[in-house]
């Protein structure tokens, strides 16, 4: 099948186009040629036996936050649909430019009229003693980090490993270290240079990044670290540095840099220096019909290892080879990047250091927060910028850098949100403005997707791949989609799904679960998801919903629980846990205090802290010690870790306070005793205060109760005083504590049945409306009050103290040691 230019008549000739390389550059160039209706039959050769995938996303695959399906850009069907012959897993060994032939490893020849070389780069391995085994390549336990197969092998091997060393402190090394934390308990990053990402960052920025990686991620970083030897006879046992330091490890990942893949091209007699030498049309020097593109190409002496220049090169090559614009010229790229490096915001563009005394340098440094910003200005034009820890101004700085925009006299406006360079509106952006650097998506491509019928942000992202890389461009993608759609994007149907992996809103999902009697997470996936695909990100939400619906009949599957719920403790950033014994209403006894003190002393608890919920928090406890500590405490769990009913904070009320008009302490204890551990879509914090002076902060709780004159109680719902601040709405004023307890349970049950997963009451109440909630919970306008009361009563009766599992662990590894830290998947947060 030919790809035609649209020219008609007997003179039209279909040419044979051969592409060596099926990576991001090669496949993208073919996409650009297809878009220009080029008159070619296309044959592609790729070393790997796959379609085209996004190498940038391999770190997400290693970290477990992306699946293999999610990183592919073009599957095998795409090649068939476009009439492309793909020779996957076939390596070209020789080019005969004179005969216009390429030959594979078996000696098979393929003729071409036009040839594109897109062989990319390979992972460079430093000359380290013991890194290779003569019989099998890399020593067992040593891995490069360049391909999908590399990543697969690394994941498989790391499952039985404990400690890893990553050699290389550039972008790839940092991402490898971050990803390995999902598989091993400790990661050490070695970098031969004096500071991290030395090719992109100046010394101070590199030092700031190092501090953030160590403090926020728990990765040990050693700079000026020259690795001289891989230790271990049959498998890796450690690495040795030039200064004699030995670091024990089971896995070594080499991410020390890349080199252009040019050996075959050079041996074929084509001009190669650092890379394949090309002109401004991407033609190989001295060749009219051979082109090179991507990381293997050397243009005007420069090599490019970022994706944005590759996309620019692909466009020029496609314009020239199809005749769309024979004068198209690639003049080099101004390099700028904005991304997350191991979860930390980093942006870099242009110069890293000033080049003359006339260069103006603006520096802002906030070490405690891990924020560093440096700008280099020459003749009132931005020629360099480095940002670490805060990328909010990166987009406007990149615009100023790319286009040489005039800068404000008040330079602080460039790095703080007080004016300065203003980001362009979607309307004023040119169509060729690049929006997504990771996947090379322009504003015009996004608008084209909208015109083609994609009216939702997620639909446009799926169609164009914009926002599917590091994700930093998603806000701009949304603005462009809204503008292109006339001011507002259509709502994505998936936005109403209770969890992302099951295509149903909560009411429909609950109805289906009841209809089919689905009592486990696996059963829900198997019955309700097309193809029965199990989505890891949905498991916790489904487990919570099923426990709420089925109570004691729920079939527990431990892998559906977050780590906190598996061990009944709150994980901390260093991998230890905090234990919070229950103190109902914040009231304790001398005996309890003595017991807590004795336990803290016996187990050398690093920190004993009073919480905002009037409890005592024992922090820094290793997982394997949890059962023993619970046994010695012999107190119920305080539920400081779960998506559940947490605490009831109280004031001293009428017994001791001069102003108290209601016994808040007794009522708070009664509420906590009744609803302790109640499962929810989000955590539920309560408070009861003995007068409107509000010492227990009841107005800003998920449910707060306030005593007022005349023996009455006011009930407030939907309050918050954390990341969100909201005074609760008055639900009802009642005459007795018994009514408070009844309406508390009824409201919590209505919230449990109708809130979205991870939706706190401060979002749920305004979404439903306090008037509507009052009609249902207080006035029983829908006639469901009795059902709500019965459902919450059933949940209350099914309560079991989770700390009892200390005697009989649910799984053999439930309380196995977890230190040094293994970074675990985080509970998702609903936007």
N, C-alpha and C positions, 0 to 999 in steps of 0.2 A: 504494500500500500504506500503510495507516494504522498508526501506532504507538498501541496501545490501552492504556487504564488497567486493563482487566480488568472494567470496569463492563458490565453486560448490560442489555438491554431497549430498547424503542423510543425512550426519551428520550435515549439516548447520542448525542452529536453529535461528529463528528470535525472539529476545527478546523484551519485552515490556519496553519501556523507558517512564517514566512520568517526566514531568518538572513542578514544582510549581513556577510560575512566568513567565510572558511574557514581562518583561521589557528588557532593553538593555543587561543585563548580560545573562538572560535566553535565549533570542532569538539568541544572538551571539554564545552562546555555542552550540545551535542546528545547527547553520550555520557551525560551525567548525566540528561538527560530520557529517553533510551531506557531507562536503568537503572530509572527510576521508572514505566515503562510509560505514558508520557504519551499522551493521546488526540489525536494530531496527524498531519496529513500535513506532511512537512518538505521545504521547498525552500531550498537554500543557494546563495548567490552568492559567488564568490571572484575576485579580480582575477587571480590566477595560474592557469595552465592545468594544475593538478596537484591531487592529493589533499592531505591535511594533513600537513605535515612539521614537524620540531622545529627551530626557528630556532637554538636553543642549540647544536645540533650542526653548524651551518655552519662554525664555526671548525675543527672536526675534519675536515670535508670539505675545507676549504682546505689544511689541514696534510697531507692525504693519508692520515690514519689512519682514515678512515671513507669508505664509499661512499655514493652517492646512495640506493641501496636501503636502506641502514642508517639513514637519518635520517627516513624516512617513518613517520608514526604511523598514518595511515589511507590505504590505497591506494584506487583507484577502485572495486575490488570491494566494499570495506566499505560504500560508499554504496549500491551496488546491493543488497547483501544485506540492508540495513536499510530499503529502500524510500525512500531519500532521493533527491530530485531535485537533482543538483549542476550548477549552471551555472558550470563552471570557465572562467576567462578572461573573465568577464562582470562589468563594473563597474556598480554602481548609481549613478545620477547625481542622483536626486531621490526624496524621500519625501513623499507626500501623506497626512499624518496624518488629515485630515478624511475623505478618501475611502478610507482604509486601502489604499493602493496604493504600490508602489515601481516606479520606472522605470529601465531600463538605458540605456546610452549610445545605443542604437538607437531609444529611445522606446517599447520594449515594456513594458507594464505587467503587474505580478503582484500580485494581491490578497492580503491577509493578515488573519487574525483577531488573531494575536499576532506581534509583530516584535521580533527581537533584533538589536541593532547591535553588531558585534564587529569594527570596522574597524581596530583596532590602532594602530600608529604608523608613521611614516615616518622615514627617515634625514635628520636636519637637516643642512643645508649652510651653513657660515658664509659671510658675504659676503666672498669672496676674489676679487680681480681675476683674470680669466682662467680661472676654474674652469669656466665654462660657455661653450659655443660656441652662438651663436644658431641654427645650423642643425641641430645634432644633440644638444643637451642637454649632458651633461658633455664637457669637452675630452677629446681622445683620450689615453688613459692615466690618466684620473681615474675612480675608481669609488666608489660607495657600497657599504656592506657590510650589506645588510639581507635580501636575498632569495636564493633558489636561483639565479636568473638572474644576479644580481650576482656570486655566487661563481663560477659557470661562466665568465662573461666575464673575471673577474679571473684565474682559473687559465689560461685560453687566452692572454691578453695577457702574463702574467708569464713564460710559457715563453721568450719572446724578450727578456726584460728582465734587467737586472743589478742595479739599485738601486731600492729602494722607500722611499717616505716614507708614514707613517701619521699622519694628523692626528687626535688624540684619545687621551688617556691614561686613559680609563675601561676598564671590563671588555672592551667590544667592541673597542676599539683595541688593547689588549694582545693579545687573541686573534688579531686580524687580523695584527699584527706577527709573532707566533709562527707563524701559518700561512704567511705569505709567505716565511719562511725556507726553506720547502721548495721554493721556486720561483726565488728570486733570491739573489744572493750577499751583499747587504748591505741591512739595514733600519734606518731611522732613525725613531724615534717622537717626535712633537712634541705637547706638551701645553700649552695656554694657561694653565693654572693652576699654582700653586706646587708641587704634588706629585701623584703618580699616584693615581687612584681617589679623588679628593677628596670625592666624594659618599658613600663608604663608609668611608674610612680617615682617621685623623688625620694630622697632618703627619709625625710621626716614623715612623709605619707606612708612609706613602707614600714617604718617603725610603729606608726599608729595602727596600721592594719595588723601587724604582728601582735600588738597588745590586745586588740579586739579578738583575734583568732584564739589567743590563749585564754583570755578571761571569759569570753562569751561562749566559746565552743569547746573549751577544755582540750584543745589540741596543743601538744608540746611543739614549740618551734625553735629550731637551732639554725642560726645563720652563720655564715663563714664556715660552713660544715662541708668539708671535702670528704666524700665517701671513698675509701680506698679498697675495701674488701667486703664481700658477702660471705658470711660464716655459715658453716653447716655442711656435712658431707653428703647426706642423702636428701636433705631438705633444708630450707633456710632456718637458721636458729638465731641470727643476728647480723648486724652490720658493724664494721669498724671504721672509725674516722681517722683522718691524718694525724690528729693529736693523740691517738691511742684510745680514745673513748670507744667503748663497746656498748651498743644498744641492742638489747634482746628483742627479737620479733619473730613472727611466724610467716609474715607476708611482706614482700618488698614490691612497691609499685614505682616504676621509673616514669617520671613525667618531667624530664630534664630539658625538654624542648623538641622541636621538630626540624626536619631537614627536607628540602624539596626532593621529590622522587624523580630523579633525572638520569639515573645510570643507564637505563635502556635507551633513552634518547641520545645520550652522549655516545654510547657504543654504536649507534646507528649513523653517526657522523653529523648530527645536527648541532648547532652552536649552543654550548652550555657553559655558563660561568658559575655564578652562585645558583642560578636557575636557568631555565630555557630562555634564551634572549629573544624578546619580541619587540615589534614596533608599536606605534600608536593605534594600529588596527588589530593588534594582537596576533599579527602574522609572525611566524618564526623567521628570524633574520635570514635573508637570502632565499626564502621560499614563498612562492605566490599562493600556494594552495594548502599550506600547513599552518595551523594556528595553535597557540597554547593559551590556557586560561587557568586562573586560580593560583594556588599556593606554589605550583611548580614553575610559574612564569616570572621572569625577571624583566621588569619594565623600567627603562631609564635608570637602571642600576638598583632598583628597589624590588624587594619581595614583600608580599602582603600575606599575613596570617589571619586576618579578620575577615568576616564574611561580607561586610558592606563593600569593600573594594572588588570582591569577586562578583557581586551582582552588577556593579558598574562595568566591569570588563565584559561580562556576558552580554550586556545590552549592546555595547559597541561592536563586539564580534558578530552578534546576530544581525545588527544593522548592515554591517559590511558584507557578510557572506551571503545574505539574501538579496542584496542590492537595494534594500529599503533606503539606506543612506550611505552610499559608498564613501562619503567624506567623513563619516563618523570617526571620532578620534578619542582615545583614552589618554588623558593627560596626567594621570596619577590621582591619588586620593588624599584628601586631608583626613587623617585618622582621628576618630573620636569614638569613645566607647562609653556606654552607660549600662551598668549591669550590677548584679549581685554576685559577689565573690564569696562562696561559702556562706551565703546568707547575709553578707555585709555589703552595704551600698558602696559602690566605687564608680567613679567616672574619671576619664582621662582624655585629654585632647591636646594636640600640638606639643609644644615644648614642655619638658619636665623641669628644666632649669633655665634661668635667664642667660642670654648669650653675651650681653654687654651691660655696661653700667647705665646705659640709657634706657634699658628695659625697666618698666615699672612693675614692681612685685607687691601684690596684696596677699597677706597671709592671715588666716583666722585659725586658731588652734584651741581646742577644748578637750584636753586629754581624758578628763574624767568620763566624758560621754563618748569618747572614741571618735571625735569629729575633727577633721582637718580640711582646710580649704586653701588652695593657693591659686592665684591668677597671675598671669604674665601678660602685660599690655605693652604694645609698641605702636607709637604714633596713633594713639587712641583706638587701636584695634586689638582685639583679644587674639593672642598668638599661642596661648597655652593655659591649661587649667587642670588642676588635680583636686578631686573631691573624695573624701573617705568618710563614711558614716552618715552622710546626709546628701541625698541626690535631688532634693526638691527643686533646686535651681539649675539642675543639669541640662534640662531640655532647652531653656532659654539661653544658656551659655553655649550650647552646641550650635544653636541658630546663629548667635553672634559670631562664633568662631568660623562656621562654614561660609557665612555670607559677608563677613567683614563689616557687620553693622556698627554704627557709631555707638559709643558707650557713654553712660551718664557721668557727669562730673563727680557726683557722689559715688565713689566706687563701692561703698558698702551696699548700695542698692543691687549690686550684681550678685551678692551672696546671701542677702537677707530679703525677706518678703516685705520690702518697704518701697517698692516701685522698681525703677531700673528697666532693664530690657524686658519687654513684655512678650510672652509667647504669642505666636501668630494664631489667629483664629482659623478654624478649618476653611472658612470661606476665602481667606487671603493666602492660604498655602497653595503653591503650584502643584499640579497633578503629579509631577515627578518627584515631589518631596518624599524622602524615605521616612516611613513611620516606624516600621519594624526592622531593626538592623539584623536581628538574628535570622530572619527568613526573607529579608529583602523585599518587603511589601511597601508599596508607595501609597500615597493618598489616592491616586487615580485608580489603583487596583481595588481599594476598599470601596470607593464610590461606585466602581463598576459592578462589584458584588451586590451592592444595594440596588442598583438599577436592574440587575438580573433577577431580583426577587428576594434576596436575603434582607430581611427587615429587622432582624434581631442582632444584637452584638455578638452573641455566641455563634449564630449562623454565619456571620461575616468572618469571624475568627476561624471557623472550620473551613470555610470556602477559600480563604486567602492565606491561612496560617499566621496572620498577624496576631501578635500577642501570645503565640504558642512557644516562644523560646524562653527568655529569662522573665518575661512578663511585665517589664517596666513600662512598656508602651501601651498597656491596656487602657489607662484613662484617656489617652489621646485617640485611640481607636474608637472608644465609645463616643467621644465628642464628634468625630468625623462621621460615624454612622448616624448619629442623631441629626447632624446638619444635613447630610445627604438624604435623609428620610423626611426632610421638611420640618425638622425641629424636635422630633422625638422618635426614639427607636421603639419598635414593637416589643411587647413583653415576651420573653422566651418562655415557652410552656414549661421548660425544665425548672424555671424559677419557682414554680408552685409545687414541685415534687418534694416530698418530705425528706428524702435522702437522694443523692445524685444517681445512685445505681438502680433505683426502682422507679419506673415512669408513672408514678401516681401521686396525686395530692394526698394529704394525710387522711381525710375522711374516706376516700375511695380505697386507700391502702388498708385502713382498719376494717372496712367492710369486707374486703377480699380475704384478709387474714381470718376473720371470723367465719366467713362462708366456707372456706376450705380447711379450717381448723389448723392453721399453720402455727406451730408452737416453737419453732427454732429459726434462727437466722438463715441457715442453709435451706430450710423448707421454703422460706419466702423467696429466695433467689431462684430456686429450682422451679417454683410454680408461677411466679409473677414476672420474671424477667425474660424477655425474648432471648432464646438461646441458653438460658440458665446461667448467665455469667455472674460470678461472685465479685462484688465490688468492695475492696477493702475499706474504702473511705466511708462506706455506708453501714458497716457492721455495727459500730457503736450506737448509732442512732436507732437502728432496728432492734438491737438488743434491749435498749431502754424502753422502746415502744412495746415490745413483746412482754417484757417483765411487768409493765404497767397493765397490759391487757389480760395476761393469763395468770399472774401471781405465782402460786406454788406449782402450777401446771406448766410453766415455761420450761423449755428444754435448754439448759445452759450450755453454751459452747464457748470455751475459755478464750479462743482466739478472737471472739467478737468483743472482748472487753479491752478497754484501755488499761495500761499497766497499773494505774491507780486502783482500778476496780479489781484487778487480779490479786493484788496484795493488800488492799485496803489501807493504803497510805498514800500520801501526796509526794510524788517524785520531785526532787529538787534538781537544780542544774548540774550538780556534780554527781548525780546518780544515786545519792542517798535518799532517804525518805523522812518525812516528818510524821510523828504520831501525835494525835490530838485526842486524849480521852474525853469522854462526854462529861460535861458539868451542866446539868439541866438548868436553863435559865441563868447560867453564869454563876450558880451557887455551888459552893464546895464545902468540905468539912476539913478540920485539922487532920483527920486520919487520911483523907485523900491527898492532901498537900504533902503529908509526911511520906506517903507511899510514892508519889511522883518524884519527890526529892531523892528518895533512896534508889529508885530505879535509874534516875538520871546520873546519880553518882556511881552506881554499880556498873553501868554500861558506858560510862565516860561520855555522856551525850554532849556534843560540842556546844550546843546552844539551847537554853531554855527561855522561851519568850512568851509573853502574854499577847494573845491575838486581839484583833478588833472585835471579835465576837465573844469576848469574855471567857476565853478558854486558855489553857496552858499548852504550848506547842513545844514538843521535843524534836529538835532538828538535827539532821546529820546522822541518821541511823541507817546502817547497811541493811540491805534487804534480808539477808540471812538471819539477822538478829531480831526481826520483827516478831516472830512467834514467841520467843522467850520474853521479850519486853511486854507483850500483851499479857502473857501468863502472870508475870510478876506484878503488873499494874492491876489486873483483875477488875478492870473497869470497862464499860461499853465503849464502842467507837463513837467519836465525836463527829464523824462524817465531814471531815475537812477536805475530802478528796473527790467526792462523787458529784455527778449531776443529780442532785437529790435535795431533799429537805436537809438543811445544814444545822442552823442554830436558832435559838430564840434569845435575843439579847434583852435584858431587863434592867430597870433601875430598882432601887430598894423599896419603892412603892410606899404604901401607907403605914407599914409597920414602923419605920424609922424616920422617914422624910417628913419635914414640917409642912411640905406643900402637897404631899401625896393624897389623892382622893380615891385611889383604887389600888387593890393589892396586885400590883403588876408582877411581882415575883412569883406568887402562887399561880397566877394565870399563865405566865410564861412557862413555868415548869409543867403545868398541865398540858399545854399545847405541845411542848416538846416530847413529853412522854407518849402522847397519843400519835403524833405524826413522824416520829423519828425514823430516818432512813427512807422516807417516802420517795420513790423514784420519780424523776421529772425530765422534761426536755432540756432543762437548764437547772442550775443550782437555785435553791430557794432560801433566802435569808429573811428571818422574821425578827420582830422586836415588840415588846410590850412596855409601855411607859405609864407611870402612875399619875401623870398630870400633863397638861399641855406645855409645860416647860421642856418636855421632850429630851430628858437626859439619856434615854436609850436610843435616840435617833430613829424613832418609829416612822416618821414621815418619809424617810428615804430608804425603806426596805421593800422587798417583794410583797410582803404583807406586814403592816404595822398596826398596832392596837394602842389607842390613847384613852386613858381614863379622863372623864370630865365630870363636872358637878352633877349631883343627883344620882350617883351610882351607875351612870351610863358609860358606854364604851363606844368610841369611834373606830371604825375599821378602814384603813387606807390600803390600796393595792397599786402595784406598778411603780414603786419608788426605786431610786438608785442613787448611790453616792460613791461610785467607783470611777471607771473610765467614762461612764455616762452619769450625768447628774440630773435627777428628776424627782420632784416631789410627787408622792403618790396621790391618786384620786380617791376621794371619799366614797367608799362603797356603801356603807350603812352606819347608822347609829343604833345601838341595841341596848337593852336594859339589863342583861345578865351575862356572866362569864360563860354560861352554857351556850347561849346564842353565839357568842364569839367563837367558841370551839366548833360549833356546827357550821357556821358560815365560812370559817377558815378552811375546814375540810372540803366544803362544797366548791369554794373558789379554786382551791388547789387542784381538785379533781377536774374541774372544767378546764383549767389551764393545762393539766396533764394530757387531756384528751384532744385538745384543739390547738395547742401551740406547735409551731414548727420546731424541728430538732435544733437545739442550741439557742432558741429564741427565749430570752429572759422576759420576765413579766413587764419590765419597763418598755419593751417593744410590743409585747402581746396586748397589753391593756389599751394603748392608743390605737393599735390596729383594729381591734374589735370595737372599741368605744366603751367608755365607762357606763354610759346609759344602757347600752345593750347588755353588758355584763351584769349590771344591777337588775335588769328585767329578768335575766335567767337565774342568777344566783340568789337574789333576795326575793323577788316577786314571783318566781316560778312561772313566768309568762309562757314558757315552752313546755311546761309540765314534765320536766326532767329532773327536778330537784331530788325526788326520792331515789331515782336511779343514780344520781351523782353521790348521794349519801351512802347508798348501798355499795357502790363501787369503792369508795374510799374506805368504808368499813372493812370490806374484803381485803383490801391492801394492808390495812392496819393489822388485821388478824394474821396475815401471812408473814409478818415481820420476823426476821431472825437476826440475831447479832452476828455480823459477818466475822467478827474477831474469833468466833468459835472455831473457824477453820484452822486456827493455830494447832489444834490437836490432830486434825486429819486433813492435811493439805489436799486441795482439789486435784492437783497434778504433782508428779514427782519433782518438777523443777520450779514449783510455785515460789519457793523461798530460797532458790539457789542463789549463790553470790552473784552480784551484778557489777561489782567494781573490779578494776577501774571502769569508768563510765562507758556504757553503751548508749549512744543517743537513740532515743526511741521516737516513733512517729508521734507528732503532737496532735492533741485533740483539735479538730478543725474548728474554725471560728466563722460563724455565719456573718457575711458582710452586712 
